[in-house]
Amino acid sequence: MVSLSKKLILKPSSFISRVAKFHDDHLPFIPFSHLQKIKHLECQLVSTLEHCSSPAQIKQTHAYIIRKSLHQSSYIIAKLIRMLSKFNVSTKSYAASVFSEVRHPNAFLYTALIRGYLVDGMLIESILVYNSMRGRGLIPLSFTLAALLKGSASQLNVNLGRQIHGESVKLGGFGADLFVENALIDMYVKCGDLDCGLKVFDEMPERDLISWTTLIDAYAKAGEMDCADEIFSAMPVKDMVAWTAMVTGFVQNAKPREALECFERMQRAGVRTDEVTLVRVINACAQLGAVKYAYWVRDVAVRCGFDPAHDAHVGSALIDLYSKCGCLEEAYDVFNSLQRKNVYSYTCMIIGFAMHGRAKSAIELFQDMTTTTNIKPNSVTFLGVLTACSHGGMVEQGKHFFDEMKEKHDISPSVDHYNAMVDMLGRRGRLKEALGLIESMPMEANGGVWGALLGASRVHGDASIAEEAAGHLFKLEPGNIGNYILLCEAYVKAGRWEDVARVRREMRARGLRKKAVAYSRVEGERIVMCLCGVSRVIGRDILVRDNFRFYCELY
């Protein structure tokens, strides 16, 4: 590829110079009977490589390959390089050296080396290998181009992806190759160019389920569910993956009712439900927060052969669902019924205890997990523990777990962990300590961290720290009226009325108004009631609520 070479190659690498030293020697005549024996041995060695369970076994097989003088076989060496990549052996140190000894590498062997570099995240090196292959006059395979497109997508390098697209057009013959075309769609949508992805899709002479599903998933992730639904409706055949992509899209875009309706249509169509689909449906029910959906989806899970007691993923999702519906006892029953618990089931139960103020239960469960099982906590588990300590006012225990996370479990705290710590300290009035923690953070504090400090400052009437937190929030979230209101309330508690008036003038000057609709949801035995209203400001300081309405949902 000339354009790729001009753009990416600055100096010939040592690897490329080693490749370039080979020339087209004339191969000796080999009798047909001997060729058959060689082919049989090649098949045996490829099978042996396939069953290798460690890099040491691969190296032993490589030694045998050299002893049998088959180190020039592109067929065998390509398999050797693929197995090295499978076991995360550095391509640059081993595979490239093995490759350089082959005098006449074919396109399959080049592709194996390109994929090896891509597995190691070395996109530039893979392009150099591709340029070397084209320099020898070899035509790339569909797998070659697809691998390079996947590498471009992984690094969000749409410009390189476009060059590879151009190369496929220039070479010809790839326009009807589903493997390459699907890789092109995937590359464009992952790089955020949905229009180009759709154009490739529209120009495909033939499409398969992967083509349709990739585009549906891309539009769903972009929040364009109407477009995703339109593409889904046009699908000639809808499989389980496509239905799951739609259900997932609705859940990700906070449209739980549409997700459940889509799932019901999936069931009426007779499409099999798998574990992934069911977990997404449970997530949709959790967004609705009504316990009737928890009972319904649990029955669905059992009917589909995914009894929560035997499936940790479904069971964990149900624990989360029951906790969000306020049914903590049911959540704990599901947890206890699990025959095989994992880190997700423990984490969901710990978070469930935390959100219901059961701090001691959350900590006891965490200690049970770390002392009586071999399950290792993850960052989300610690977030649940810190939240529990925050809600329970257990500051010293929270600080202990925060330190233990780094020292004992080698988990680096994220901004969410610092948020939980600031909230914990702020609830106990330790505002200066919370501010010091923020200043010591290895990353920039986000709006959540400063918001936790501002909220605590308002509660405890510390106007000076509230000012500092609000100053950062006004830069991070200039249109969030809530930050101005919290600062005003901090000034009110401190009796600083002139500052209150100043902030209110600034709010009016910026045109900030509280426009969000608020509602309360009450669930009875057979009815769900919602009372909604809109807040608006009249005159200077008078806040009224109007447009009240309610609706009932019978079940």
C-alpha positions in Angstrom: 0.0 0.0 0.0 1.8 3.1 -1.2 -0.2 5.6 0.7 0.3 3.7 3.9 4.0 3.5 3.4 4.4 7.2 2.7 2.4 8.1 5.7 3.7 5.7 8.3 7.3 4.6 7.4 9.9 7.1 8.4 12.9 4.8 8.6 13.2 1.1 7.7 13.0 -0.9 11.0 15.4 -3.6 11.9 12.6 -6.1 11.4 11.8 -4.9 7.8 15.5 -4.9 6.9 15.7 -8.6 8.0 12.7 -9.4 5.9 14.1 -7.5 2.9 17.3 -9.6 2.8 15.5 -12.7 1.5 15.4 -13.2 -2.3 13.5 -15.6 -4.5 15.9 -18.6 -4.6 14.9 -21.4 -7.0 13.3 -24.2 -5.1 14.7 -27.7 -5.6 12.7 -30.5 -7.3 10.9 -32.7 -4.7 9.3 -36.0 -5.7 5.5 -36.3 -5.3 5.7 -39.2 -2.8 8.1 -37.1 -0.6 5.7 -34.1 -0.8 2.9 -36.3 0.5 5.0 -37.3 3.5 5.9 -33.7 4.2 2.2 -32.7 4.0 1.3 -35.5 6.4 4.0 -34.3 8.8 2.9 -30.7 8.5 -0.7 -31.7 9.5 0.6 -33.6 12.5 2.7 -30.7 13.6 -0.1 -28.2 13.2 -2.3 -30.5 15.3 0.4 -30.8 17.9 0.7 -27.0 18.1 -3.0 -26.7 18.5 -2.9 -28.8 21.6 0.0 -27.1 23.2 -1.0 -25.8 26.7 2.0 -23.5 27.5 4.7 -21.5 25.8 7.2 -24.1 26.9 5.4 -26.8 24.9 5.3 -24.5 21.8 9.0 -24.0 22.0 9.6 -27.8 22.3 7.5 -28.3 19.2 9.4 -25.5 17.4 12.6 -27.3 18.1 11.2 -30.5 16.6 10.0 -28.4 13.5 13.6 -27.2 13.0 15.0 -30.7 13.5 12.7 -32.0 10.7 13.7 -29.1 8.5 10.2 -27.7 8.3 11.0 -24.2 9.6 10.5 -22.9 6.0 6.8 -24.1 5.9 4.6 -21.0 6.0 1.7 -23.3 7.0 3.4 -24.5 10.2 5.1 -21.3 11.1 1.8 -19.4 10.7 0.2 -21.7 13.2 3.2 -21.4 15.5 2.9 -17.6 15.5 -0.9 -17.7 16.2 -0.3 -20.0 19.2 2.4 -17.7 20.6 -0.1 -14.8 20.4 -2.7 -17.0 22.2 -0.4 -17.3 25.2 0.6 -13.6 25.1 4.2 -14.2 24.1 5.7 -11.0 22.7 5.4 -11.0 18.9 8.4 -8.6 18.6 10.7 -10.8 20.6 9.9 -14.3 19.4 7.4 -14.5 16.5 9.2 -11.8 14.4 12.5 -13.7 14.8 10.8 -17.0 13.7 9.2 -15.2 10.8 12.5 -13.7 9.6 14.0 -17.1 9.1 11.3 -18.1 6.5 12.7 -17.3 3.0 9.3 -17.4 1.1 6.5 -16.4 3.5 3.1 -16.5 2.0 0.1 -14.2 2.7 -1.2 -16.5 5.5 2.1 -16.2 7.4 2.2 -12.5 6.9 -1.4 -12.3 8.3 -0.4 -14.3 11.3 2.4 -11.9 12.1 0.2 -8.9 11.5 -2.4 -10.3 13.9 0.3 -11.0 16.5 1.4 -7.4 16.5 -2.2 -6.2 16.7 -2.8 -8.5 19.7 0.1 -6.8 21.4 -1.4 -3.4 20.5 1.4 -2.5 18.1 -0.6 -1.1 15.2 2.3 0.7 13.5 4.4 -2.5 13.4 1.5 -4.4 11.9 1.3 -1.7 9.1 5.0 -2.1 8.5 4.6 -5.8 8.0 1.7 -5.2 5.7 3.8 -2.8 3.6 6.6 -5.4 3.4 4.1 -8.0 2.2 2.8 -5.7 -0.5 6.4 -4.8 -1.5 7.0 -8.6 -2.2 4.0 -8.5 -4.6 1.7 -10.6 -2.3 -2.1 -9.9 -2.4 -3.6 -9.6 1.1 -6.3 -12.0 2.3 -9.7 -10.9 3.6 -8.4 -11.9 7.0 -5.4 -9.5 6.6 -7.6 -6.5 5.8 -10.1 -7.4 8.5 -7.3 -7.7 11.1 -6.0 -4.2 10.2 -9.5 -2.7 10.3 -10.0 -4.2 13.7 -6.7 -2.7 14.9 -7.7 0.7 13.5 -11.0 0.4 15.4 -9.3 -0.6 18.7 -7.2 2.6 18.6 -10.1 4.8 17.1 -7.8 5.6 14.1 -10.5 6.3 11.5 -7.9 7.9 9.1 -5.9 4.6 8.9 -9.2 2.7 8.6 -10.1 4.8 5.6 -6.8 4.1 3.9 -7.3 0.4 4.4 -10.8 0.8 3.0 -9.3 2.5 0.0 -6.7 -0.3 -0.4 -9.5 -2.9 -0.5 -11.3 -1.0 -3.2 -8.0 -0.5 -5.2 -7.2 -4.2 -5.0 -10.7 -5.2 -6.0 -12.5 -8.4 -5.1 -13.3 -7.4 -1.6 -16.6 -5.5 -2.2 -18.6 -8.8 -2.0 -16.5 -10.2 0.9 -18.7 -10.2 4.0 -15.8 -10.6 6.3 -14.1 -7.4 5.1 -17.4 -5.4 4.7 -18.5 -6.3 8.3 -15.1 -5.3 9.6 -15.5 -1.9 7.7 -18.9 -1.3 9.3 -17.5 -2.2 12.7 -14.5 0.1 12.2 -16.5 3.1 11.2 -19.1 2.8 13.9 -16.5 2.3 16.6 -14.7 5.4 15.4 -18.0 7.4 15.7 -18.6 7.7 11.9 -22.1 6.2 11.7 -22.8 7.8 8.3 -19.9 6.0 6.6 -20.8 2.7 8.4 -24.4 3.1 7.1 -23.1 3.8 3.6 -20.9 0.7 3.6 -24.0 -1.3 4.8 -26.2 0.2 2.1 -23.7 -0.6 -0.7 -23.3 -4.3 0.4 -24.6 -6.7 -2.3 -25.3 -9.2 0.5 -25.7 -8.9 4.2 -25.6 -11.3 7.1 -26.8 -11.1 10.7 -23.5 -9.6 11.8 -24.0 -6.7 9.3 -27.4 -5.9 10.7 -26.6 -6.4 14.3 -23.4 -4.3 14.2 -25.4 -1.3 12.9 -28.3 -1.8 15.4 -25.8 -1.9 18.3 -24.0 1.2 17.0 -27.2 3.3 16.8 -28.3 2.1 20.2 -25.0 3.1 21.8 -25.4 6.5 20.1 -28.8 6.9 21.7 -30.6 6.8 18.4 -33.1 4.1 19.2 -35.6 5.1 16.5 -32.9 4.5 13.8 -31.9 1.2 15.5 -35.6 0.1 15.6 -36.0 1.0 11.9 -33.0 -1.1 10.9 -34.2 -3.9 13.2 -37.7 -3.9 11.6 -36.1 -4.2 8.1 -34.1 -7.3 9.0 -35.3 -10.3 6.9 -34.4 -12.7 9.7 -34.1 -11.8 13.4 -32.0 -14.0 15.6 -31.5 -14.0 19.3 -28.4 -11.7 19.1 -30.4 -9.0 17.2 -33.3 -9.2 19.6 -30.8 -8.9 22.5 -29.2 -5.9 20.9 -32.5 -4.1 20.8 -33.4 -5.0 24.4 -29.9 -3.9 25.5 -30.3 -0.6 23.6 -33.5 0.3 25.2 -32.1 -0.5 28.7 -28.9 1.6 28.0 -31.1 4.5 26.9 -33.4 4.4 30.0 -36.4 3.0 28.1 -37.3 0.0 30.3 -40.9 -0.3 29.1 -39.8 -0.4 25.5 -37.2 -3.1 26.5 -39.9 -5.2 28.1 -42.2 -4.8 25.1 -39.4 -5.9 22.8 -38.7 -8.9 25.0 -42.3 -9.9 24.9 -42.3 -9.7 21.1 -39.2 -11.8 21.1 -41.0 -14.5 23.1 -44.0 -14.4 20.9 -41.7 -14.9 17.9 -40.5 -18.1 19.4 -36.9 -16.9 19.7 -34.8 -18.7 22.3 -33.8 -16.6 25.4 -30.3 -16.8 26.7 -28.6 -15.6 29.8 -27.5 -12.3 28.4 -31.0 -11.4 27.2 -32.5 -12.3 30.5 -30.0 -10.2 32.5 -30.8 -7.2 30.3 -34.5 -7.8 30.9 -33.9 -7.9 34.7 -31.9 -4.6 34.4 -35.0 -3.1 32.6 -37.2 -4.2 35.5 -34.7 -2.7 38.0 -35.1 0.7 36.2 -38.8 0.5 36.7 -38.4 -0.3 40.4 -41.8 -2.0 40.8 -41.8 -5.3 42.7 -44.4 -6.8 40.3 -41.8 -6.9 37.6 -39.3 -8.7 39.9 -41.8 -11.5 40.5 -42.7 -11.7 36.8 -39.1 -11.8 35.5 -38.1 -14.4 38.1 -40.9 -16.7 36.8 -39.6 -16.0 33.2 -36.1 -17.0 34.3 -37.2 -20.3 35.7 -39.4 -21.1 32.7 -36.4 -20.4 30.4 -34.2 -22.8 32.3 -32.2 -20.2 34.2 -33.1 -20.9 37.8 -31.3 -18.1 39.8 -30.1 -20.8 42.3 -28.0 -22.4 39.5 -27.0 -19.3 37.5 -24.8 -16.8 39.3 -25.3 -14.1 36.6 -29.0 -14.2 36.6 -29.1 -14.5 40.4 -26.8 -11.5 40.8 -29.1 -9.4 38.5 -32.1 -10.5 40.6 -30.4 -9.5 43.8 -29.8 -6.0 42.3 -33.4 -5.9 41.1 -35.0 -6.9 44.5 -32.7 -4.4 46.3 -33.8 -1.5 44.1 -37.4 -2.5 44.6 -36.9 -2.3 48.4 -37.3 -6.0 48.9 -34.1 -6.7 50.7 -35.2 -9.9 52.3 -36.1 -11.4 48.9 -32.7 -10.3 47.6 -30.9 -12.0 50.5 -33.0 -15.2 49.9 -31.8 -15.2 46.3 -28.2 -14.7 47.5 -28.4 -17.6 50.0 -30.0 -19.9 47.4 -27.1 -19.5 45.0 -25.2 -22.7 44.7 -22.1 -21.0 43.3 -21.5 -17.4 44.4 -19.1 -15.2 42.6 -17.8 -11.6 43.1 -20.8 -10.2 41.3 -23.3 -11.9 43.6 -21.4 -10.8 46.7 -21.0 -7.2 45.3 -24.7 -6.9 44.4 -25.7 -8.0 47.9 -23.2 -5.7 49.6 -24.5 -2.8 47.6 -28.1 -3.8 48.4 -27.3 -3.7 52.1 -25.5 -0.4 51.7 -28.4 1.4 49.9 -30.8 0.3 52.6 -28.6 1.6 55.5 -27.5 -1.9 56.6 -23.9 -1.0 57.0 -22.9 -3.7 59.5 -24.5 -6.4 57.4 -22.6 -5.1 54.3 -19.3 -5.2 56.1 -19.9 -8.6 57.7 -20.7 -10.0 54.2 -17.6 -8.4 52.8 -15.5 -9.9 55.5 -17.1 -13.3 55.0 -16.2 -13.1 51.3 -12.6 -12.2 51.9 -11.9 -14.7 54.8 -14.0 -17.8 54.1 -13.9 -17.9 50.3 -11.3 -17.6 47.5 -13.3 -14.8 45.8 -11.3 -11.6 45.4 -13.2 -8.3 45.7 -13.1 -5.9 42.7 -13.3 -2.1 42.6 -17.1 -2.2 42.6 -17.1 -4.3 45.7 -15.1 -1.8 47.6 -17.3 1.0 46.3 -20.3 -0.8 47.9 -18.3 -1.2 51.2 -17.3 2.5 51.3 -20.9 3.5 50.5 -22.1 1.3 53.4 -19.6 2.9 55.8 -20.7 6.4 54.5 -24.4 5.7 55.2 -23.6 4.1 58.6 -21.3 6.9 59.7 -18.4 4.4 60.1 -15.5 6.7 59.1 -12.6 4.9 60.6 -13.7 1.6 59.1 -14.2 3.3 55.8 -10.7 4.7 55.9 -9.4 1.2 56.8 -11.1 -0.4 53.8 -9.9 2.5 51.5 -6.3 1.8 52.5 -6.8 -2.0 52.4 -8.0 -1.7 48.8 -4.6 -0.3 47.7 -2.3 -2.1 50.0 -3.8 -5.6 50.3 -5.7 -6.0 47.0 -3.7 -3.8 44.7 -6.7 -1.9 43.4 -6.1 1.7 42.5 -8.9 4.0 43.8 -11.0 5.6 41.1 -12.7 8.9 41.2 -15.9 7.1 42.4 -14.0 5.7 45.5 -12.8 9.2 46.3 -16.3 10.5 45.9 -17.5 7.9 48.4 -14.7 8.9 50.8 -15.6 12.6 50.5 -19.2 11.9 51.1 -18.3 9.8 54.2 -16.1 12.5 55.7 -18.6 15.2 54.8 -21.5 13.5 56.5 -19.6 13.5 59.8 -18.6 17.2 59.4 -14.9 16.5 58.7 -14.9 19.0 55.8 -11.3 20.1 56.0 -10.2 16.5 55.9 -12.4 15.9 52.9 -11.0 18.9 51.2 -7.4 17.7 51.9 -8.3 14.3 50.4 -9.6 15.9 47.2 -6.4 18.0 46.9 -4.3 14.7 47.3 -6.2 12.9 44.5 -3.9 11.6 41.7 -6.6 12.5 39.1 -8.8 15.6 38.6 -11.9 15.7 40.8 -15.1 15.6 38.9 -18.5 17.2 39.6 -19.6 14.3 41.8 -16.6 14.8 44.2 -17.0 18.5 44.5 -20.8 18.1 44.7 -20.4 15.8 47.7 -18.3 18.4 49.4 -20.6 21.2 48.6 -23.6 19.3 49.9 -21.8 18.5 53.1 -20.8 22.1 53.5 -24.4 23.2 53.1 -25.5 20.8 55.8 -22.9 21.9 58.3 -23.0 25.6 57.4 -19.3 26.0 56.3 -19.6 28.8 53.8 -15.9 29.0 53.1 -15.5 25.4 51.9 -18.8 25.7 50.1 -17.4 28.6 48.2 -14.3 26.6 47.1 -16.4 23.6 46.1 -18.9 25.8 44.2 -16.1 27.6 42.4 -15.0 24.3 40.8 -18.5 23.2 40.1 -19.4 26.4 38.3 -16.5 25.6 35.9 -17.4 21.9 35.5 -21.2 22.3 35.4 -22.0 25.9 34.4 -25.6 25.2 33.7 -26.4 23.3 36.9 -28.7 25.5 39.0 -28.5 23.0 41.9 -25.0 24.1 42.7 -26.1 27.7 43.0 -29.0 26.8 45.2 -26.7 24.7 47.6 -24.3 27.6 47.8 -27.1 30.0 48.7 -28.3 27.7 51.4 -24.8 27.5 52.8 -24.7 31.3 52.9 -28.1 31.4 54.6 -26.9 29.0 57.4 -23.9 31.3 57.9 -26.0 34.4 57.9 -24.2 35.9 54.9 -27.3 37.5 53.3 -25.4 39.8 50.9 -23.7 36.8 49.4 -27.1 35.1 49.1 -28.4 38.1 47.1 -25.2 38.2 44.9 -25.6 34.5 44.0 -29.3 35.0 43.2 -28.4 37.9 40.9 -25.9 35.8 39.1 -28.5 33.1 38.7 -30.9 35.5 37.1 -28.1 37.0 34.9 -27.3 33.5 33.6 -31.0 32.7 33.0 -30.9 29.7 35.2 -34.3 28.2 36.1 -35.4 25.0 37.7 -37.2 23.3 34.9 -37.0 19.6 35.9 -40.3 17.8 36.5 -40.4 16.0 39.9 -42.6 13.1 40.8 -43.3 10.7 43.6 -44.1 7.1 43.0 -46.1 5.1 45.4 -46.7 1.3 44.9 -49.6 -0.3 46.6 -50.9 -3.9 46.6 -52.4 -3.7 43.1 -51.7 -0.1 42.0 -48.9 2.2 41.3 -49.6 6.0 41.7 -47.4 8.8 40.4 -47.9 12.5 41.4 -46.0 14.9 39.2 -45.5 18.7 39.3 -43.4 21.5 37.8 -41.5 24.1 39.9 -41.3 27.6 38.7 -40.2 31.0 40.1 -42.6 33.9 40.3 -41.2 37.4 41.0 -38.1 37.3 43.1 -38.2 34.6 45.7 -41.5 32.9 45.5 -41.4 29.3 44.5 -44.7 27.7 43.5 -45.6 24.3 42.2 -48.3 23.9 39.5 -49.5 21.5 36.8 -50.0 18.7 39.4 -51.4 15.5 38.0 -51.3 11.8 38.8 -51.9 8.6 37.0 -52.6 5.1 38.2 -51.4 1.8 36.8 -53.4 -1.2 37.8 -51.9 -4.7 37.7 
